[in-house]
Amino acid sequence: MTKKSVVLINPPYSWMVFPIPVILPGLGYLAETLRTNGFNVTIIDAQLGYTLEDIVEQVKKINPDVVAFSFISFKPISHKKLVAGIREVMPKALLVAGGPHVSSLRED
């Protein structure tokens, strides 16, 4: 049986918001839980200098079953662009949004 593949994304944020790379602990907890339950997991941390285009290209190469995002409220426009770009190259993948912004402002 083939393992399901999941990509977890920490989107890019301005250096003015976070002057050093910040990984949200929820992604680490989620990754470990998924791995423990038999999923192949890749984390793409855009804080390490990836552009939106880089992320979309990486996701396309990995070809996951699920793409999950952790959003905070600082850049909702770029988040929408990222999701649209991934949906374009991965039309059948399940896209999941989570994180502080989604938890507190679901209607956005």
C-alpha positions as CSV (number, residue, x, y, z in Angstrom):
1,M,0.0,0.0,0.0
2,T,1.4,3.4,-1.0
3,K,1.7,5.9,1.8
4,K,-0.2,9.2,1.5
5,S,2.0,12.2,1.0
6,V,1.5,15.5,2.9
7,V,3.2,18.8,2.4
8,L,3.0,21.3,5.3
9,I,3.8,24.9,4.5
10,N,4.9,27.8,6.7
11,P,4.2,30.7,4.2
12,P,6.6,33.6,3.6
13,Y,6.3,36.6,5.9
14,S,8.0,39.9,5.7
15,W,11.3,40.2,7.6
16,M,9.7,43.3,9.2
17,V,7.2,41.0,10.9
18,F,9.7,38.3,11.9
19,P,13.4,39.4,11.7
20,I,14.6,35.8,12.1
21,P,13.0,32.6,10.7
22,V,10.1,31.4,12.8
23,I,8.7,27.9,12.5
24,L,5.3,27.5,14.1
25,P,5.4,24.6,16.6
26,G,2.0,23.4,15.4
27,L,3.6,22.3,12.1
28,G,6.2,20.2,13.9
29,Y,3.6,18.5,16.1
30,L,1.4,17.8,13.1
31,A,4.3,16.4,11.1
32,E,5.3,14.0,13.8
33,T,1.7,12.9,14.3
34,L,1.3,12.3,10.6
35,R,4.6,10.4,10.3
36,T,3.7,8.2,13.3
37,N,0.5,7.3,11.5
38,G,2.2,6.3,8.3
39,F,2.2,9.4,6.1
40,N,5.2,10.8,4.1
41,V,5.6,14.4,5.3
42,T,7.5,17.3,3.9
43,I,7.7,20.7,5.5
44,I,8.4,23.7,3.3
45,D,9.5,26.6,5.5
46,A,9.3,29.7,3.4
47,Q,11.1,31.7,6.1
48,L,14.2,30.2,4.7
49,G,14.0,32.4,1.6
50,Y,11.5,30.6,-0.7
51,T,9.3,32.7,-2.9
52,L,5.7,31.9,-3.7
53,E,6.9,30.5,-7.1
54,D,9.5,28.4,-5.4
55,I,6.9,26.9,-3.1
56,V,4.5,26.1,-5.9
57,E,7.3,24.4,-7.9
58,Q,8.4,22.3,-4.9
59,V,4.8,21.2,-4.2
60,K,4.4,20.3,-7.9
61,K,7.6,18.2,-7.8
62,I,6.5,16.4,-4.6
63,N,3.0,15.8,-6.0
64,P,1.3,15.3,-2.6
65,D,-2.1,14.0,-1.8
66,V,-2.6,16.8,0.8
67,V,-1.2,20.3,1.1
68,A,-1.6,22.1,4.4
69,F,-0.9,25.7,5.3
70,S,-0.4,27.5,8.6
71,F,-1.6,31.0,8.3
72,I,-1.2,34.0,10.5
73,S,-2.9,37.3,9.9
74,F,0.0,39.4,8.5
75,K,-0.3,38.6,4.8
76,P,-3.7,37.3,3.7
77,I,-3.3,38.6,0.1
78,S,-0.1,36.6,-0.4
79,H,-1.7,33.6,1.3
80,K,-4.6,33.7,-1.3
81,K,-2.0,33.9,-4.1
82,L,-0.1,30.9,-2.7
83,V,-3.2,28.8,-2.4
84,A,-4.3,29.7,-5.9
85,G,-0.9,28.9,-7.3
86,I,-0.9,25.5,-5.7
87,R,-4.5,24.7,-6.7
88,E,-3.5,25.5,-10.3
89,V,-0.7,22.9,-10.3
90,M,-2.4,20.4,-7.9
91,P,-6.1,20.4,-8.9
92,K,-6.9,17.1,-7.2
93,A,-4.9,17.6,-4.0
94,L,-6.8,18.2,-0.7
95,L,-5.8,21.7,0.5
96,V,-6.1,22.4,4.2
97,A,-5.7,25.7,6.0
98,G,-4.9,26.0,9.7
99,G,-3.1,28.2,12.1
100,P,-4.0,31.3,14.2
101,H,-5.7,33.3,11.4
102,V,-7.9,30.4,10.3
103,S,-8.8,29.5,13.9
104,S,-9.8,33.1,14.8
105,L,-11.1,34.5,11.5
106,R,-12.6,31.5,9.6
107,E,-14.7,33.7,7.3
108,D,-11.6,35.2,5.7
